[in-house]
Every structure is written in structure tokens, then in C-alpha cells.
Amino acid sequence: MVADTQDQGSKCTCPSRKFPCKHAIALMWLFVEDAAPFQDADSPAWVSDWMGRRRTGAASAASKGAGETRSLDAAREVTVEAPLDPTAQARREAAAAKRAEETRRSVRAATDDLDGWIADQLRTGLSGFLSEPGERCRSIAARLVDAKAATLASRVDEMPSRLLALPPEERIDGAIAEFGKLALLTRAWRAAPDDPDLRRDVIAAESRDEVLANADAPRVTSLWEVLGERVLTRRDGLVSQATWLMNLAPDAKQRFALLLDFFPVSAGRRAAAFVFGERFTAELAFYPAAAPLRSVIVKRDGSTDAPGAWPDAAADPFADLAEQALATPWRIETPVLLPERRLCVEASGHGWWREIDGVAIPLRGAPPTLAVGATLECAAGVWDGARLSLIAARTNWGRLGFDA
């Protein structure tokens, strides 16, 4: 990136829509704090080209503000805005309420359309739906986007990817489960359209700043371990980067946390922000929900080597999952902490998490060869109602990571 000290212009390769971006602001801040580390050097060709193309405009802008003085102290000063006129404030609140009501009516109509679309897929037969899931889901997703139900539209648009990842013999059951969760979600939203958790799953999620400013957002300060990361390219041109954390406090009520970020495919693959297995003390703010999971980091200390064993898993972890399913039955997947078991693979290549002589749970995908037969002293994964995706495990020969 490059910044022009004459008129504070900048150019950066990041995909931020804000100008200047945070990288440019940081660079200019460093220059104001201490200019000594910045030395004269030959500019790259693209920097010289950018400076040459904008020099005329920069000169005019510089002459316009020639009489102004700028300093870091002035930037740090807190400006107190004049209070808004009560009449103007009332008009703003009335306009905001009107927009919210229009959005609510539009989304309600869209959820009715989605229910009708689901009924049509069931009436005409799921075999026909599974023969062209992409085209059918894309058509209703476009209508949901037009009706301002953006999150719901993304979920429907990604449904074919989830179904086609299943073995062919399980896709009909998977489609029924997907339709059932969508129906539950739309009915729950119609019953409580102002619920923040439901609004997040139907319309849009709050921004990071809104979560940090929300007094009702649960906050947890603890020692966290990075379990793993999952990076997926979505059909809408965005890449989702999900990082799973586990609270190492033995009596924690909030066991898992999910850090979720999105960026354009055109930005290329980003480097991981965390090292798998690292531990750090941090305060996390969770998005308000019946079963909080997604979160943002409020304050983080450096990585630590502090000892801390994984907490003990419940003897029957799926009983806890059943309780969470009653609270949010439309959730696509739920994290779970698993007790000691083994991983097995059948001749067809399907993997299983199972007791020596007892229950067996199917895995999504085959486990790594080195993990087969190893004793999983404790494992963390996500359960989608049919299959288990392992994220990380403690084995009798060390920590093991999986492609979540």
C-alpha cells in the first residue's frame, strides 16, 4: 500500500470499501508518530504510476487547504457534536421505524413464498429436486434477496453444496432435514421478528461494532484454545473463514466460540490469524442468542503456554445436543465435546466414531489414516443431525487436527 503525505491520499490492495482503509490510516499514524524509520527509496513502478496520475488533483487539494494546520493532538481531540433538533430527531426515528416495518413486511412475504416453494418440492417429488438442486434453489434465493432476507437467501443458495456432499443414498433424508429446518426457522421468525438471533438467521447479522456496543451481548474472559479453521468458498462470491475456539475453564457454561469472517474471492486466500493448538487469554463478546456461539474478540493477550487440560466431556454428549436442538432446531450444525472413543473405517471408506462395543456415529468424510485405531481421549467436532465432523482431538500420542 502507499500513502501520500501531501494530501493524505492513499491506495491499498485490500478489499475494504472504506476510504481510507485501516491499513492506510495505520501507516499514516506511524509516520506522524515517528518519521525516522521512513527512509527515502526508489518507488515501485505501480506507486510512481499512481502518484503521476493523481498529482494534479493532489496539488489543487493541497492549495485549497494550505491555510489549515493539522496535528496528531488535533486528531486526538474529542469533538462534541451539537444535539440534534428534537423535531429532526423525531423525523429520523419515524423514518427508521417505517423502513423497519417495510423490511418486516417484505421478509414476511418472502418467508411465505419459501414455505410455498418447499411444499412444491415435496409435492412434485424429491428425486426431481435432487436432479437439479442448484437451479431450483437459485431461483427462490434470488426472490429472498429481493425481499431483503439476505441471510436466509445465502442459506438456501448453499443447500445444494451440503446435499451433494452426502452419499447419494442419504441425500433424500438430507433434503427433508434441510426443508424441515427452514420451515421451523421461518415460523419462528414470524412469531418473533424482533428477536436478534432470528433476525440474524433471516435478514442480516450485526456488525462487529454493534456487538461490542450491545450491553446485552454476553462477554466471557477465559483461556481459549484454537481448535481449527474451516475456509469455504460460497456461491455468492464470498469466502467464509470460520475459526473454532474452546474454553478451557473446567466449569465454563460457554464451552465453544466461533469467529466468523467473510471476504471476497478476488482478495485471494488469507493467511490464518491463529495457529492451531495455540492458547491465549481473551475477552470475547458473543452475539445475543438462545445458545450463543458466534463471537468477536474484545481484548486478547499474547499466546501462552499455560497448562490447561481439555475439560471432561459428558458421558452422553448427544443428550446435550438434544437440549440445544430444542432451543434452536433450525441450526445447521452444533459443536460438541466428545468422550473417549476410537475411529474406525469400513471397507467402503466411510468413517465412524464408535465405542469398542456400542454406539457408532458416522463421520463426514474419512478420517486421516494415522488417526484410525488411535484412542481419542477427547475430541471436538460439529454435529449436523446426521453426521459428525471432527475438528481436533487429544489422542494417546498427542494432539490431532482434522479438516473441519
N, C-alpha and C positions, 0 to 999 in steps of 0.2 A: 504494500500500500504506500501512498505518498500523500503528503500534506504540504500546502503552500503557506508559508509563514506571512506572506504579504496580506492576503485577504481571507485566510483560514479556509481556503478551498481544499478539497481532498478527493482522493479516488481510492477505492478498495475493491478487492475481488470477492469479498464476502457477499452473500445473497440478501443482506439486510435491506429492507425498504426504507429505513430511516436514514436521513442525511443531515449532518454527517453520522456515520455509523460509530459504534462504540470503539472500534479499533482506531479510527481516526482521532476521536476525542482523547483516547488514551495516549496516542503518540504525541499530540499537541500538548497534552498535560505534562508529559515527561519533558518536553522541550522547554516549557515555561518554568518548570521546577528547577531544572539544571540543564543548561545548553552545552555544558562542557563535553559530554560523551558524544555529541553530534559533530562529526568531522566532515570537512569538505572531501568530496569524492566524485568520480565520474558517474553521471546518472545513466541508468539503463535506457535503452532506446525508447521503450514504451513510456517512460517518465518524461523524457525530452519531448516526445511527440505530444503528450498530454499537456505539458506546460506551454508548448508552442501554440497549440490550438486554442488555449484559453487565456493567453497573455493579454489580449486586447480588453476582454471583459474584466479581467482582474485589475487592469490599470484604472479603468473607469470606476470600478467599485472602490479601489483604494483612494482615488481622488475625492470620491463622494464622502468618504468617512475620514478625510485627512485631519479634521479638527478633533476627532474623537480620541480619547486615551483609553486604553484597555489594560487591565492588570489582573493578576490572579486573585488579589484581595477583593477586587470588584466582583469577580465571578463568584467568590465565596459568600458575598453578602446575601442575606436572605431578604428578598423583596416581599413586602406585604401588599397583597392585592386589595384594591378597594372593594368593599362589599357590593354585591350586585343589588340593583334596584329591585325592591320586592315584587313589583309588577312584572319585570323581566324574568325574575326567578320563577314566578308562578307560571308564566308562559312556557318557560323551558320545561318545568316539571309536567305541565299539561301535555306538551308535545311528546315528551318521553313516554308518558303513560299511554298516549294514543298510539305511538309506534309499538309499544309492548303489546297492546291489545290487538293491533293489526297482525303482529307476528304470531300471537297466540291463535287467532282465528285461522290464519293461513296454515299453521302447523297442524291444527286440529283437523282441518280438511284433508291435509296430506296423510295423516295417520288413518283417517277413514279410507282414503284411496289405497293405502298399503294393506289394510285389512281386507279390502275387496280383492286386491291383487293376490294375496295369499290364498284366499278362498278359490280364486280362479285356478291357481296352480294345483291345488288339491283336487278340484273338481275335474280338471282335464287330465290328471294323472302325473305322478312324479317322474315317471320314465320320460315323458315328453319334456318336463322341466330340466331334467339332468342331461338331456341330449343337447340343450342349448342354454345353459345357465347364465353364461356371460351376457348374451343378448337380452334375455328377459330381465335380469337384474339391472342391467344398464338403463333400460327404459324407465323402470319405476324409480331408480336412483336419480335420474335427471329430473323427474317430476318433484321428488323430495327436495332437491337442491333449489328448484324454482320456488318452492314453498317455504324456504328458509330453514328446513330441517337438515342442516349440513352434516351433523354427526351421524344421524340415522341414515342418510344417503350413503355416507362412506362405509358404514357397516354393511348395508345391503350390497354395495358395489364390490366389497371384498368377500362376500359369501361364496362365490364360485371357487375362489382360491382355497378356502377352507374345505369345501366339499370335495374338490378334485384331489386334495392331499390325502383323502381317506382311501382305503382299499375299495374297489368297485362294489363289493358286496355290502359295504357299510354306508354307502352314500345316500340311500333312501332314508335310512334311520337318521343319518346326519341332517338331511334336509328337513325332516319332520321336527327334529330338535331345534334347528335354526328358526323355522317358522313359528314354533311354539314360543321361543324366547322373544321373537319380535312382537308377537301378539300380546304377550304379557307386558312388554315394555310400553307399547302404545296405550294399552288400557291403564297402566299405572300412571303414565304421563297425563292422560285425560282426566284422571281422578285428582292429580296434584300437579298442575302445570308449573307452579312456582317452586316446587321442590328443587333445590340446586343440583342434587345428584341426578335426578331425572332430566332436568334441563340440559345437563352436561352430556347425557347419553342421546339426546334427541336433537338439540339445537346447536349448541357450541359450548366449549369449555371456557372457564375463566382464564384470564391472563395470569402470568406469574405475579405481577404487581397487585392484582385484585385478590389473589390468595393471601399474599403477605399482609395486605391491609385489612383482611377479613378477621374480625375479632372472634368469630365462631369457628375458624379453622383450627382443628386440633394441632397442637405442637408437641413434639416428642424429642427430648435430648437424650442421647444414648450412644453406646458404642455399636457401630454398624459394620457389617462385613459385605463386601461386594460379591454377590453370588455369580452373576453372569450378565451377559448382554445379548439382546436379540435385535438384529437390524433387518427390516423388511422394506422392500420397495412396493409402494402402493400403486393402485391403478390411477389415482388422481395426480400422479407426478411427484408425490412427496415420498420421502424416506422416513420411516419411523424408527427411532433409536430408543429401545427400552432397556433400562438398567435395573436389575433386581437387587435389592438390599435386604439384609436380615438383621433384626435387632438381637444382639447377643445377651441382653439382660435376661436372666433366667425367669423372672416373673412378669415379663412385659405383656401388656394387653395388645399392643400394636406390634405384631411379630414381623410383618413384611412391609416393604415400601417399594413403590415403583416410580422411577424417574423417567419421564416420557418426553422426548423431544422430536421435533419434525423439521426437516429441511428439504429444499428442492433437490431433485435428482441431478440437476445441472451443476450443483455445487460439488459433486464428487463425493467419494466416501470420506467421512470424517474419522480422525483418529479417536480411539476410545478415551473417554475422560477419566476412566478408572482402570486399575489393574485388578484382574480377577483374583479374589482372595485377600485383597488389601483390607485393612481395618482402619477406621477413623472415627473420631468423636464428632458428632454434628447435631445441630438442631434442625429438625425437619418440620415443615408446615404441610399438613395434609388437606387435600380438597375435601370439604364437608360432604359426608356420605353416611349411609346406614352402616356400611362396612368400609371405612376409609382404607385406601390403598395408594392411589396416585398422590405424589407429594413433590415439593420443591425444597431445596436446601436453603435454609435461612442463614446459618453460620456453620462453617466447617473448620475444625482444627486439622493439623497435619496428620499424615498417616502415622499409625502407631503399631508397635509390636506387642502391645499389651496382651497378656494371656486372657483367653476367654473361650471356654469350650462352647460348642453349639448347645442350645437348650435341648432338654429331653422332649422327644415327640410323644404325643398321646398314643396309647396302645391301639386306639381305633381312630385314626385321623379323619376317616371319612364320615364319622359321626359329626365332627366339627364342620366339615364341608356341607353336610346336610342342613345345619343351622344357618350357615351363610347363604345357602341356596334359598332358604325360606325368606331371608331378608332382601336379597337381590337375585331373583330367579332368572333374570334376563342377562346376567353377566356371562360373557363368553368363556372366560377361564378364571380360576381362582387358585392362588398359591397355597401350598400345603407343605407341612413338615412331616416327614415320614420316618417311622421307626426302623429298626434293623431288619433287613431282608437281603435277598440276593437277586441278581439279574440273570435271566435265562433267555435263550434264543431257540426257537423251534426251527425245524428243517426248512420251513418256508421263508425264514428270515425275520419273522415278527418277534419283537422283544417283549419280555414280561418282567414285571416287578412282583416277586412272589415270596411267600413263606416256604420253608422247607417242605412242610406237609400242610397245606392250607390254601388260603385265598391267593389268587393270581390276578394282577391288574395289567391290562395291555398297555404297552408303551407306544407313543407316536414315533415311529422310526426305530431302527435297530440300534442298540447301544454300542459304544466302541468295543472292539474285540478285547481290549485289556480289561474292561470292566466286567465281562461275562464271567460269572463264577466268583467274583470278588464279594466279600461280605460288606454290605453297605451299613456301616454303623449308624448312620443318619443321612438322610437325603432331603433335598428341597426340590420341589417341582411345581408345575401348574396342571390343574385338572380341568378338563373341558366338559365333563359329564360322561365321557365315553373312553377317553384315553389320557394317559399321563405323560407329560413332557418333563423330563428331568433337567434341572439346571445345574446343580452341583451336589456332591456327596462326600462324606467322610468315610473312607474305606479302611480296611485293616493294614493298608500300606501307604496311606496318605490321602490328600485331598484330590478330588477328581472333578473336572468340569465337563459339561455336556453342551452341545449346540442346542440351545433352547429355541 
